Amino acid sequence: MKITVIGTGYVGLVTATCFAELGNSVYGVDVDQAKIEKLKSGESPIYEPGLNDLLKKNLKEGRLVFTINAKEAVPKTDIVYLAVGTPQDEDGSADLQYLVAAVKYFAPAIDHRIVIVNKSTVPVGTGNYVKRIMLEAGVKEELFAVVSNPEFLREGSAVADFMNTERVVIGSDDNSAIELISKLYEPLTHNIIKTDILSSEMIKYASNAFLATKISFINEIANLCDKVGANVREVAYGMGLDSRIGEKFLNAGIGYGGSCFPKDTLALIDIAKKAEYDFKILKEVVNVNKLQRKIYCDKIAFAAGGLKGKKFAVWGLAFKDNTDDMREAPSLDIVPFLIKEGAEVKCYDPIAEENARRLLPEKTLYCSDMYACLDGADALLILTDWKEFKQVNFEEIKKRLKTPLIVDGRNFYKRKEMEETGFRYIGMGI
Ligand SMILES: NC(=O)c1ccc[n+]([C@@H]2O[C@H](COP(=O)([O-])OP(=O)(O)OC[C@H]3O[C@@H](n4cnc5c(N)ncnc54)[C@H](O)[C@@H]3O)[C@@H](O)[C@H]2O)c1
């Protein structure tokens, strides 16, 4: 099939590349000229395992073309994916300005029937809004259909998630459009949920809000475990074996971050508010998530005997492992707080340092060697669960730290092993 994907960020680039890999002809469009130049030369502007190889391969084989001009791409294709950002606005609602601008821009170029597919996470009702924008732009009703097809991939495993998707959700009031988009996914799964457009849009928000709820719930259990002497890892294991609960998203720690959960929970609260519904649980999920970062900082202060004048080594800045994405990363609250309280903070992240430098205070120090980062520090703080932090030389860590203290925000290590190696080990509810 012939597809245009508008927006070549984490979602759009993976979508465009994977659809090309499946044999479709795909245009990737972005307003960011530098991004497009990089992509044309076969280099991914984002870090995502497996993406660079697929990008190079499909560029070379001519199935993937990049351009900054949607008006050039859209008339040559039958399906137009919208994968632009929908960031959080000041009041918590989803900001649709990029989506609206994209649609308004390509609308006058439409000369044959297209299916517009919303892959961006958008408030319930946005599909109908896109329809109105198209009509107001003078595009005849029979020349387009609008479909909602939300994305569930996770950064860090986005290509694998796209190619091995557990389910695809397609919502529209146009059955032929639903069938066309279903065909695109047939090589990947038969688990295709065909529904109306409003329900499809809600499925995305409800899914993310539920996952965020699971995280905040286990974090509160962890806080309680700390008080009563239970171990949240054991508790989560015991809970997770119940198939009604499931083991995933039960890792207690410093809370969720990233480009989706924080903004999507707030957007759903806003959607509820506009519908005159008070979404009580979700408001607390957000509050608990904020509090979790503070609880972690309190633990550091308590364990290190204060923050002023202390030196901390931070391992991990990205919001999760395997990504360079710093959006809403817990480190963005924790590192500035420690610095503000008078501590010296030296950070190591295998991939995200460049992005972090743009967002963290100037006083933040960086180190390209994870062991050198520890030299003379009063404690090692674990903020991201990068796999490489698992296979480490604990004797070396102990030797380099001034005090053998680890405050583990990801519950990455086992207390018994840590204590046997001579560390004072503080986790989150373990
Ligand atoms: N990142 C994730 O893990 C993830 C997962 C599922 C869903 N989503 C949703 O997908 C959407 C995109 O997220 P992302 O993380 O890929 O965002 P992103 O910020 O990485 O990428 C968005 C891209 O859109 C481009 N853009 C903006 N306006 C444009 C226009 N008018 N024409 C062409 N390009 C334009 C930007 O330059 C940018 O490259 C959001 O709605 C997000 O909530 C994200």
The ligand as an ORCA input file, in Angstrom:
! r2SCAN-3c Opt
* xyz 0 1
  N       6.572      7.913     22.345
  C       5.811      6.893     22.684
  O       6.250      5.943     23.340
  C       4.377      6.851     22.241
  C       3.668      5.651     22.328
  C       2.344      5.630     21.921
  C       1.735      6.786     21.452
  N       2.458      7.944     21.414
  C       1.792      9.135     20.871
  O       2.244      9.323     19.537
  C       2.328     10.718     19.223
  C       3.730     11.069     18.770
  O       4.607     10.823     19.837
  P       6.196     10.799     19.642
  O       6.777     10.357     20.931
  O       6.527     10.057     18.398
  O       6.450     12.366     19.418
  P       7.786     13.087     18.935
  O       7.796     14.390     19.602
  O       8.961     12.166     19.102
  O       7.571     13.277     17.362
  C       6.622     14.122     16.800
  C       7.167     14.580     15.467
  O       6.159     15.293     14.775
  C       6.790     16.344     14.035
  N       5.795     17.338     13.651
  C       5.183     18.276     14.393
  N       4.323     18.992     13.647
  C       4.391     18.503     12.388
  C       3.740     18.810     11.161
  N       2.818     19.768     11.100
  N       4.062     18.098     10.063
  C       4.991     17.129     10.120
  N       5.642     16.783     11.262
  C       5.346     17.452     12.376
  C       7.859     16.858     14.998
  O       8.843     17.605     14.332
  C       8.379     15.532     15.576
  O       9.448     15.021     14.817
  C       1.879     11.445     20.491
  O       0.521     11.710     20.400
  C       2.132     10.426     21.585
  O       1.317     10.600     22.695
  C       3.754      8.007     21.778
*
